[in-house]
Amino acid sequence: MEVAVPFAGVVSPLVAEGERVESGQAVARIEAMKMEATITAPMAGVVKQLLIVDTCQAAGGDVLLVLE
């Protein structure tokens, strides 16, 4: 399952490839217009692929990671 960035902003991943995550766990933070939000895992699983590995600017809809 792909987890996408919900809106444009600066994204900071909080997990690594191969890491097990729980449903609702924070997987990244996003900051836009001086507001910060958390991106959470929609399901439990393992991070199969992390497409944004460092803090960077991302557009809404960009794929952050793939859960398996």
Secondary structure, 3 states (H helix, E strand, C coil): CEEECCCCEEEEECCCCCCEECCCCEEEEEEECCEEEEEECCCCEEEEEECCCCCEEECCCCEEEEEC
